[in-house]
Amino acid sequence: MKILLIGSGAREHALAWKFSKSAALTALYVWPGHALSKRIGIALDLKPAASFEELRAEVLRLKIDAVVCGPEQPLADGLADCLSGIPVFGPKKAAAALESSKSFAKEVMKAALIPTAEYVVTRSEEECRTVSLGMLRRTGGAVLKASGLAAGKGVFVCRTEEDIQNGLDRLFGSMKEAASEVVVEAVLEGRECSYFTFIGSEGPSELCFAVDHKRLLDGDLGPNTGGMGCYAPVPWLPKEAGKAVENAVVLPLLRELKKRGIEYTGVLYVGLMWGESGPQVVEFNVRFGDPECEVLAWSDSRDWLSMILSKLGLMKYEFQPAHLRPAVSVVIASKSYPYGEAQDEASFVSHTDLKEEEDSVVFASSILFANETQITTGKGRVFVVVSDGESFGDARKKAYQRVNRLRTLWPASQVRMDIAKLVE
């Protein structure tokens, strides 16, 4: 089938790579794509700022069979609504609010009796300060979350009054639009992980679990980011963990959405804190995680495109459980990440240095085309190096060997050196 993949990050680079290996693929189109994903797929003849109406016209002209949306922003802006009548793997705007409005997500969780942290929705800086300080004194901690989209940077876990002030400064300084509402939550205790499931025809089908390292610095220090590395599978989870999440979270969520007249088609990312009582929901995302998508695409041998097309009702696919080799992804970011306050220095990296190897692959984001043999590094999270092995130690060793090779080409970069160090 002819598929259009929307997005231009490392997640979409990984999806393009994954789809290219599917027997179900006739042609892959990408929009807007980047210098490397355009080597896998065919770039649409549309500007990156084209409207959804222009995109719809191009999809119809090319007779594209299905659209897969990688990032959350187009879904929150109503992409799937505008493409009504065209199969889209990604929820419509009403369901995408599970990510674009943290306050809506919490209200849905409460109505569906889904286990999650106690919370208060605040609508001003002063109200947020008062509520969060009160929660800190009562429980010993408070989590401040921008209700709107903030690229993974709008969450602040606070253990002191100074932490709360720093969070308020960020939320009501550089994130005012996303922080028009701020959800203040109690701190959940346990180990954090992510659960992914494909939803559509015949209900949800489990993909797998992964663990993302969200803090910028080693030892889980520094600010939250969109993710600095990841590992999968998750050996410390109990048996039947997927069933537990499906029964306690996914099915109640879908029932509650149905009551509200909201259907869900797409991948659902359930951010979890796994404690003594089992899973509690930290957040919902309405797309693949990044860098979780990269490590899962590499280590999961199943045909994701056929799985997606089956959820869109376009073909039959018999879902089988995932059997993943230990795999690790490590993000290489620019010095200014995550807040853009440092001075970035770009470097040239050749396509040869980024080619797929037997035990590792590099997915890219924020890159610029330089010439036929080189690309230029940009800002933010730029490269995601993924490796697998017989053990997590083996996978880590291979990943960091390749990371170090790339950092000799781009010394003005930053990376965490402890991804998947303590897996068991």
Secondary structure, 3 states (H helix, E strand, C coil): CEEEEEECCHHHHHHHHHHCCCCCCCEEEEEECCCCHHHCCEECCCCCCCCHHHHHHHHHHCCCCEEEECCHHHHHCCHHHHCCCCCEECCCHHHHHHHHCHHHHHHHHHHHCCCECCEEEECCHHHHHHHHHHHHHHHCCEEEEECCCCCCCCEEEECCHHHHHHHHHHHCCCCCCHHHCEEEECCCCCEEEEEEEEEECCEEEEEEEEEECCEEECCCEEEECCCCEEEECCCCCCCCHHHHHHHHHHHHHHHHHHHCCCCCCEEEEEEEEEECCEEEEEEEECCCCCCHHHHHHHHCCCCHHHHHHHHCCCCCCCCCCCCCCCEEEEEEEECCCCCCCCCCCCCEEECHHHCCECCEEEEECCEEECCCCEEEECCCEEEEEEEECCCHHHHHHHHHHHHHHHHHHCCCEECCCCCCCCCC
